[in-house]
Amino acid sequence: MHYDVIVIGAGSMGMAAGYFLSKSGKSTVLIDSFNPPHNKGSHHGETRIIRHAYGEGENYVPLALKAQELWNDLEKVSGKQLFLPTGVINVGYEKTDFIQNIISSSKTYSLPLEILDSIEVNKRWPGINLPNNYIGCYEPTSGVLKCEECIEAYRELAEQNGATIITNSKVIEIMVHDDKRVTIKTEDHTFSANALVVSAGAWSGSLLSMLDLNLPLNPIRKTFAWFDTKDDLYDHKEFPAFSFETSHGHYYGFPSIDGSGLKLGRHDGGDTIDPDEAILGFGELEEDTTDLKQFLQHYMPFAQELKFGKTCMYTMTPDEDFIIDTHPNYPNVAIASGFSGHGFKFSSVVGQILSDLIISGKTEHNISPFSINRF
Ligand SMILES: Cc1cc2nc3c(=O)[nH]c(=O)nc-3n(C[C@H](O)[C@H](O)[C@H](O)COP(=O)(O)OP(=O)(O)OC[C@H]3O[C@@H](n4cnc5c(N)ncnc54)[C@H](O)[C@@H]3O)c2cc1C
């Protein structure tokens, strides 16, 4: 069967790309090793934070704002609530790049941001116990995305637009013949198309090496867990999502949503893994629990017993910026990978960018920081 576009990997980025491509009238097939959304890649665990004033750098802000607009559109079109406006508090030492980037982003782009000292933070959210050398930057307009539901919504709409989604089929071979024809193989089938999107998350490195592209992508094991709470302190109607850059590490988390418990993960650290091998489960390494408990003891002492935890994968680049580009030798191959543990919030706009790159070879969004040739 011949299509306009094949998308390899129908996860966060790929499913959004499939939606935008099919909406533009392109005949699109999305192929995934599993049945997205699923719990084998980087997009499970119920929730993802979306921040607008961006600690990782001001150049992300226009994309974050566009992504938010597209999430709002997706809510309207799908009729589902995908975004919870919990607000997000970013905590750290005032002089760090992370905090300074947040403050300068809010000034440059006139984003609402409340800068609070530790006494104000502790008073406003009694579930937090912040030592007096930290500050909190509270963004009232950002919040939480229901990640699997976002992917489901894009999937349903892409299918309504006529996209074909092939599940439980791993792509094992890619051939680009010229700038108008590609062929890919799964174990059972061969598909051809004019163009290709590679959005295979932690598996992108091995797939792209079939196209003579060896990118510095490093898949790592990550863990996160839910803790019982006194819900009046940590309920999402009162308590924000959070990102804490502390002397004990960089942690992020979510309020208790409908009694789920407080969800917490550590952003820095993690061991390199092979995504094709079995990954150690949550709790199989001692630090899986000790890190999180130590954070809670110091900063959120009223969260209680560990309920359960999970593992997931980040795909790191050396500078922790994304890769969104076309293949240097094949303009009909668009690539999105290396989201370094902060990509989900952008997946709506990344889907639109991938569709732009396939349809016209360019995009109005500034993706120059994410180019392949920076390596
Ligand atoms: C624990 C955790 C917490 C996070 N928190 C946040 C957060 O709060 N905010 C935020 O913005 N981001 C966050 N992230 C990061 C974000 O979730 C990722 O950056 C994003 O999901 C990456 O999307 P992706 O499309 O690259 O990968 P995925 O969503 O994993 O999609 C890749 C897809 O490719 C498929 N695939 C791979 N190889 C093949 C093949 N050979 N053939 C066919 N299909 C294939 C896979 O099955 C998968 O479905 C977090 C990540 C983790 C793990």
The ligand as an SDF file (V2000), in Angstrom:
LIG
                    3D

 53 58  0  0  0  0  0  0  0  0999 V2000
    8.5100    9.9820   34.0250 C   0  0  0  0  0  0  0  0  0  0  0  0
    8.4470   11.0600   32.9890 C   0  0  0  0  0  0  0  0  0  0  0  0
    7.9470   12.3100   33.3350 C   0  0  0  0  0  0  0  0  0  0  0  0
    7.8960   13.3270   32.3840 C   0  0  0  0  0  0  0  0  0  0  0  0
    7.3570   14.5360   32.7350 N   0  0  0  0  0  0  0  0  0  0  0  0
    7.1950   15.4970   31.7920 C   0  0  0  0  0  0  0  0  0  0  0  0
    6.4980   16.6930   32.0970 C   0  0  0  0  0  0  0  0  0  0  0  0
    6.0200   16.8810   33.2210 O   0  0  0  0  0  0  0  0  0  0  0  0
    6.3360   17.6070   31.1060 N   0  0  0  0  0  0  0  0  0  0  0  0
    6.8310   17.4160   29.8500 C   0  0  0  0  0  0  0  0  0  0  0  0
    6.6660   18.2980   29.0070 O   0  0  0  0  0  0  0  0  0  0  0  0
    7.4860   16.2800   29.5290 N   0  0  0  0  0  0  0  0  0  0  0  0
    7.6790   15.3230   30.4540 C   0  0  0  0  0  0  0  0  0  0  0  0
    8.2900   14.1410   30.1550 N   0  0  0  0  0  0  0  0  0  0  0  0
    8.8730   13.9690   28.8170 C   0  0  0  0  0  0  0  0  0  0  0  0
    7.8740   13.5620   27.7650 C   0  0  0  0  0  0  0  0  0  0  0  0
    6.9360   12.6520   28.2600 O   0  0  0  0  0  0  0  0  0  0  0  0
    8.6590   13.0090   26.5760 C   0  0  0  0  0  0  0  0  0  0  0  0
    9.6030   13.9940   26.1600 O   0  0  0  0  0  0  0  0  0  0  0  0
    7.7470   12.6500   25.4210 C   0  0  0  0  0  0  0  0  0  0  0  0
    6.7260   11.7790   25.8300 O   0  0  0  0  0  0  0  0  0  0  0  0
    8.5870   12.0190   24.3030 C   0  0  0  0  0  0  0  0  0  0  0  0
    7.7240   11.7530   23.2290 O   0  0  0  0  0  0  0  0  0  0  0  0
    8.1830   10.8190   22.0090 P   0  0  0  0  0  0  0  0  0  0  0  0
    7.1110   10.9010   20.9940 O   0  0  0  0  0  0  0  0  0  0  0  0
    9.5710   11.1690   21.6410 O   0  0  0  0  0  0  0  0  0  0  0  0
    8.2430    9.3410   22.6360 O   0  0  0  0  0  0  0  0  0  0  0  0
    7.0170    8.3150   22.9080 P   0  0  0  0  0  0  0  0  0  0  0  0
    5.8010    9.0170   23.3820 O   0  0  0  0  0  0  0  0  0  0  0  0
    7.5720    7.2200   23.7610 O   0  0  0  0  0  0  0  0  0  0  0  0
    6.6900    7.7490   21.4450 O   0  0  0  0  0  0  0  0  0  0  0  0
    7.6000    6.9780   20.7110 C   0  0  0  0  0  0  0  0  0  0  0  0
    6.7900    5.8730   20.0470 C   0  0  0  0  0  0  0  0  0  0  0  0
    7.5960    5.2440   19.0580 O   0  0  0  0  0  0  0  0  0  0  0  0
    7.2440    3.8680   19.0490 C   0  0  0  0  0  0  0  0  0  0  0  0
    8.3490    3.1390   18.3920 N   0  0  0  0  0  0  0  0  0  0  0  0
    9.6390    3.0980   18.7670 C   0  0  0  0  0  0  0  0  0  0  0  0
   10.3660    2.3320   17.9260 N   0  0  0  0  0  0  0  0  0  0  0  0
    9.5190    1.8730   16.9830 C   0  0  0  0  0  0  0  0  0  0  0  0
    9.6800    1.0280   15.8570 C   0  0  0  0  0  0  0  0  0  0  0  0
   10.8550    0.4790   15.5260 N   0  0  0  0  0  0  0  0  0  0  0  0
    8.5900    0.7450   15.1180 N   0  0  0  0  0  0  0  0  0  0  0  0
    7.3660    1.2780   15.4160 C   0  0  0  0  0  0  0  0  0  0  0  0
    7.1760    2.0920   16.5090 N   0  0  0  0  0  0  0  0  0  0  0  0
    8.2350    2.3930   17.2670 C   0  0  0  0  0  0  0  0  0  0  0  0
    7.0670    3.5430   20.5190 C   0  0  0  0  0  0  0  0  0  0  0  0
    6.3180    2.3690   20.7200 O   0  0  0  0  0  0  0  0  0  0  0  0
    6.3600    4.8000   21.0190 C   0  0  0  0  0  0  0  0  0  0  0  0
    4.9570    4.6460   20.9750 O   0  0  0  0  0  0  0  0  0  0  0  0
    8.3680   13.0990   31.0760 C   0  0  0  0  0  0  0  0  0  0  0  0
    8.8730   11.8360   30.7280 C   0  0  0  0  0  0  0  0  0  0  0  0
    8.8920   10.8110   31.6760 C   0  0  0  0  0  0  0  0  0  0  0  0
    9.4350    9.4760   31.2810 C   0  0  0  0  0  0  0  0  0  0  0  0
  1  2  1  0
  2  3  1  0
  2 52  2  0
  3  4  2  0
  4  5  1  0
  4 50  1  0
  5  6  2  0
  6  7  1  0
  6 13  1  0
  7  8  2  0
  7  9  1  0
  9 10  1  0
 10 11  2  0
 10 12  1  0
 12 13  2  0
 13 14  1  0
 14 15  1  0
 14 50  1  0
 15 16  1  0
 16 17  1  0
 16 18  1  0
 18 19  1  0
 18 20  1  0
 20 21  1  0
 20 22  1  0
 22 23  1  0
 23 24  1  0
 24 25  2  0
 24 26  1  0
 24 27  1  0
 27 28  1  0
 28 29  2  0
 28 30  1  0
 28 31  1  0
 31 32  1  0
 32 33  1  0
 33 34  1  0
 33 48  1  0
 34 35  1  0
 35 36  1  0
 35 46  1  0
 36 37  1  0
 36 45  1  0
 37 38  2  0
 38 39  1  0
 39 40  1  0
 39 45  2  0
 40 41  1  0
 40 42  2  0
 42 43  1  0
 43 44  2  0
 44 45  1  0
 46 47  1  0
 46 48  1  0
 48 49  1  0
 50 51  2  0
 51 52  1  0
 52 53  1  0
M  END
$$$$
